[in-house]
Amino acid sequence: MKTSKHILLTLVFVLLSGLGAGVMAQNRVSEAFRLPPEPIPPVTKVSAIEVADGVVGYHGETREETVFGYSFLGRTTGDFPGSFSLSMNCAPAIAMGEGKGEMTGGSWTLPVYPTALRGSAYLGALYGTVAKGTITWDGKGTSATIYLVLNVDGGTQTYEGVSGYATFAGTLLVDEKTDTTTLTGDMVFNIMTIQPIQ
């Protein structure tokens, strides 16, 4: 009787050991074939202040009242440190301060000054146009969420021949006491091509 129990326990132990070894081997195989994680794209932080609240006019293509030249000027840190300017067109005009609006164009520039280098060497500038975007105001008209897709149309010096796009996600805050509007957010660049300099 004891012998049969020992044989049964030995058999169970062998089966469990084999099963554990199989699971461990399977884990090793799955780890060997696991894809590496997607790289986290470098983020450029934007901090800017409103310099022009734009002019209301009639847009010939969209055929609606549009705010032209809603502009900001500020600084960037991170992968592309420097100074940043942004001018946007927003429609409908009523959306500025309430509701939701669409960005119907505009332009931006980013001269890059890497402060980590000795002095403040100028590497060149990136520039482009506003491809599309949305601005959504809160019910009070004191803050808004803004999303933009920015075309990278070109660059100068180090960035000559560069093209691609960048995405921007940020927040507008209106300080009623000081009558200032600030824009903060994250910009992620996707530089697709670098054309050879001719």
C-alpha positions in Angstrom: 0.0 0.0 0.0 2.8 2.4 0.9 4.7 1.5 -2.3 1.7 2.4 -4.4 1.3 5.7 -2.6 4.9 6.5 -3.1 4.7 5.6 -6.8 1.5 7.8 -7.2 3.2 10.8 -5.4 6.3 10.4 -7.5 4.2 10.3 -10.7 2.3 13.5 -9.6 5.6 15.2 -8.8 7.1 14.3 -12.1 4.0 15.5 -14.0 3.9 18.8 -12.1 7.7 19.3 -12.6 7.3 18.7 -16.3 4.3 21.1 -16.5 6.2 23.8 -14.6 9.2 23.3 -16.9 6.9 23.5 -19.9 5.4 26.8 -18.7 8.8 28.2 -18.0 10.0 27.2 -21.4 6.9 28.7 -23.0 7.6 32.0 -21.0 11.2 32.0 -22.2 10.0 31.5 -25.8 7.3 34.2 -25.6 9.9 36.6 -24.0 12.3 35.9 -26.8 9.7 36.7 -29.4 8.1 39.7 -27.6 8.1 42.9 -29.6 10.0 45.8 -28.0 7.8 48.6 -26.6 7.1 51.5 -29.0 9.6 54.3 -28.4 8.1 57.2 -26.5 8.4 60.2 -28.8 10.3 63.2 -27.4 8.0 65.9 -26.1 8.4 69.7 -26.5 6.7 71.7 -23.8 5.1 75.0 -24.9 4.4 78.0 -22.6 3.1 81.1 -24.4 1.0 84.2 -23.9 -1.6 85.7 -26.2 -0.3 88.7 -28.2 -3.3 89.3 -30.5 -6.9 88.2 -30.1 -7.4 88.3 -33.8 -9.7 90.1 -36.2 -13.2 88.9 -37.2 -13.7 88.6 -40.9 -15.5 86.6 -43.6 -13.7 83.5 -44.8 -14.0 83.1 -48.6 -13.7 79.3 -48.7 -15.7 78.3 -45.6 -18.2 81.2 -46.1 -18.5 82.0 -42.4 -17.3 84.6 -39.9 -13.8 83.6 -38.8 -11.3 85.0 -36.3 -8.1 85.6 -38.2 -4.7 85.9 -36.5 -5.4 84.6 -33.0 -1.7 84.7 -31.9 0.6 83.5 -29.2 4.3 84.0 -28.5 6.3 82.0 -26.0 9.1 79.5 -25.2 9.6 75.8 -25.6 11.6 73.3 -23.6 12.5 69.7 -24.2 13.6 68.3 -27.6 13.3 71.6 -29.4 14.0 74.4 -26.9 13.6 77.9 -28.2 11.0 80.6 -29.0 7.6 79.8 -30.4 5.0 81.8 -32.3 1.6 80.6 -33.4 -1.1 82.4 -35.3 -4.4 80.6 -35.9 -7.7 81.2 -37.7 -10.8 79.9 -35.9 -14.4 79.4 -37.1 -17.1 80.2 -36.3 -16.1 83.5 -34.7 -18.6 83.0 -32.0 -16.6 80.0 -30.7 -13.9 82.3 -29.2 -14.9 82.2 -25.6 -17.8 79.8 -25.8 -18.6 76.5 -27.4 -16.4 74.7 -29.9 -14.5 76.0 -32.9 -12.4 74.6 -35.7 -9.0 75.8 -36.7 -9.1 76.7 -40.4 -5.5 77.7 -41.0 -2.7 79.7 -39.6 1.1 79.5 -39.3 3.8 78.8 -36.7 7.6 79.2 -36.3 10.1 77.7 -33.8 13.7 79.0 -33.8 15.7 76.5 -31.8 18.3 77.5 -29.2 19.8 74.5 -27.3 20.7 76.0 -24.0 22.7 72.9 -23.0 25.4 73.9 -25.5 28.0 76.5 -24.6 26.2 79.8 -24.9 22.9 79.9 -26.7 23.8 78.6 -30.1 21.2 79.0 -32.8 20.6 75.8 -34.7 18.0 77.0 -37.1 14.2 77.2 -37.2 11.3 75.0 -38.0 8.2 76.5 -39.5 4.9 75.5 -41.0 1.1 75.9 -41.2 -1.8 74.9 -39.1 -3.4 71.9 -40.8 -6.4 71.5 -38.5 -7.5 71.6 -35.0 -10.2 72.2 -32.4 -10.8 74.5 -29.5 -13.4 73.7 -26.9 -14.3 76.3 -24.2 -15.7 75.6 -20.8 -19.0 77.1 -19.9 -17.5 80.2 -18.3 -15.2 81.2 -21.1 -12.1 81.2 -18.8 -10.4 78.0 -20.1 -10.3 75.9 -23.3 -8.8 72.7 -24.5 -7.0 72.9 -27.8 -5.8 70.2 -30.2 -3.7 71.1 -33.3 -2.1 69.2 -36.2 0.8 71.4 -37.4 2.4 70.9 -40.8 6.2 71.0 -40.7 6.8 72.7 -44.1 10.5 73.3 -43.7 13.4 74.7 -41.8 16.6 76.7 -41.9 20.2 75.8 -41.2 20.3 72.5 -39.3 16.7 71.8 -40.2 16.9 72.8 -43.9 14.9 70.3 -46.0 12.9 68.9 -43.1 9.2 68.2 -43.5 6.5 66.3 -41.6 4.0 67.2 -38.9 3.6 67.8 -35.2 0.7 67.4 -32.9 -0.1 69.8 -30.1 -2.4 69.2 -27.1 -2.9 72.0 -24.6 -4.9 74.4 -22.5 -5.9 78.0 -22.8 -6.4 79.9 -19.5 -7.9 83.4 -19.3 -6.9 85.3 -16.2 -9.7 87.9 -15.8 -7.8 89.9 -13.1 -4.7 90.5 -15.3 -6.6 90.3 -18.6 -4.0 87.8 -19.9 -4.5 84.5 -21.8 -1.9 81.8 -21.6 -1.3 78.7 -23.7 0.5 75.7 -22.3 0.8 72.2 -23.7 2.8 69.4 -25.3 4.0 69.3 -28.9 5.2 66.0 -30.4 7.1 66.2 -33.7 7.0 63.5 -36.4 9.7 64.5 -38.8 9.1 62.3 -41.9 11.6 63.3 -44.5 14.8 65.3 -44.8 15.4 66.4 -48.4 19.0 66.7 -49.5 20.3 70.3 -49.6 20.9 71.3 -53.2 
